[in-house]
């Protein structure tokens, strides 16, 4: 029986598969080709250290200075090759790798990585039918008084609720499956409107006019400005976006749709149970001398944020009404007509929307004050007067609430595409959430802090590398989903859920169950340990050999 002290067990599922996917997508070869390095003087290739950071982002989200500590508890030779040790990933070494990425042009490396990876997966992005663009902000701690030539870390509109912190911004152009195509690391105060124009012009340089005519650009309402609409028109590119409420036609077309009852049901866009149903009403509008489709869209599902805002408005109105009515009720009136008039004036000034107010005029008899001081005689009869007071009762105006909820669940799409149906345009717009929400959720947790990134150049390089990490993350999801679709199979994910479109998060959770057993008395002998058949099925879907968990790769 072997001595247990001679046996080590490592959680190799995620890092080993991430490294293998990086190799399958051609990223490791790309890094070594594009980054400057001397193979005679460098112990490790640039790709090895960059992939080590990518693993840390996706596996442990560890801050840069803790990567060495992270790999002390891992089978480093199995992950990176014979002779590689955890100390090879100290903060200085990784910082120099980020500097090499900057020297090579991090934006160029990312764009090339996307092109190579998509080609390896059989996705020709120049022939895509739609692309989705969005931006987000990433907060940092510290002053960052000096800016790099390409990145200004400063205050701006925070999308993660930290306006007191400096930030930089990230933009991402992705397919509807969430595969990144183009990216941007931007100043902290960058304008989404300006960034959209830059991305559009970049697409115009990369794609032929014939391909542009078939491409649909999907973005949020920051796209819709007169200058951006002119850029789209000049490029001959179709788009769909949410029309901003600042455009005068938005309220007008909503009013028209509700007044005419012109909505047509297009059903649900998703096969999921309890998926929202949509109704559409379409008209035409003119903006800056050009004609566009305006699609009024109503959903029977009001999201929690809008519902909370509506309920807050209802409660605020009630509190304001109660305060105004208390003041009215304390005031006596000499006659019934004066009381009624005062009630009507109060109601007109308060302008209730969600509450009905019922007034009643009540009489009250009270003694008049005595004309002279002193104790009154016992038999004195004091004169009295009759005054009129207002009593009120509040009740919810359910019809008004329901109407406001319908309005809150209604938005207007604007598009110059006359080929796709209104339902297709809506479906592409809703795909924006899939294409960008998941990437930004991953990117939001970047371990960025001034203690580890004292120079803005390294912040910028690390942000680009995090975008490449997301490329790997999205590629794993895409590869599994494509394999399931092609083989008409399902995958049982954690929670015994039977999936045809598993998320990357569930895929990573499954990979956590794979371990490698290393027998130290036999240094070259390793055994993969995984008893779950669904995890093995996942590896087959990824076309991932089990040897990556047992065989030390060549580090040369």
ABEGO torsion letter per residue (X at the ends): XBBAAABBBBBAAAAAAAAAAAAAAGAAAAAAAABBBBAAABABBAAAAAAAAAAAAAAAGBBAAAAAAAAAABBAAAAAEBGBBAAAABAAAAAAAAAAAAAAGAAAAAAAAAAAAAAAAGBBAAABABBBBBBBBBBBBEAGABBBAABBBBBBBBAAGBAABBBBBBBBBBBAAGBBABBBBBBAABBAAAAAAAAAAAAAAABBAAAAAABBBBBBAAABBAAAAAAAAAAGBBBBBBBBAABAAAAAAAAAAAAAGABBBAEBABABBGBBBBBBBBBBBBBGGBBBBBBBBBBABBBAAAAAAAAAAAAAAAAAAAAAAAAAAABBBABAAAAAAAAAAAAAAAGBAABBBBBBBBBBBBBBBBABBEBBBAABBBBBBBBBBBBBBBBBBAAAAAAAAAAAABBBBBBABAABBAAAAAAAAAAAAAAAAAAAAAAAABBBBAAABABAAAAAAAAAAAAAAAAAAAAAAAAAAAAAAAAGBBBBBBGGBBBABBBAAAAAAAAAABBBBBBAABAABBBBBBABAAAAAAAAAAGBBAAAAABBBBAX
